[in-house]
Amino acid sequence: MSSRRSRISEEEITELISKLQSLLPETRRRGASRASAAKVLKETCNYIKSLHREVDDLSGRLSELMATMDVDSAQAEIVRSLFRS
């Protein structure tokens, strides 16, 4: 692959930033206002960090729930079925 083709054009970067911005809940709530690429990337990082914290929290809560549950109970089977989906 040539070095010229491996470069991303400014137009492609703008398009990718726009697509990324459309995925962020905060920017969807504010509407279609254009933000700088740096701001979109910072918001993206913050959003990913918040999702990571939420996953950690839910994982901890699920572990606590499973520790108190009878492994042969109907509730435990429901939880196991969720993991298979």
Protein Blocks (a to p, Z undefined) as FASTA:
>chain_A
ZZklmpccfklmmmmmmmmmmmpmklmmnojadcdfklmmmmmmmmmmmmmmmmmmmmmm
mmmmmmmpcfkbmklmmmmmmmmZZ
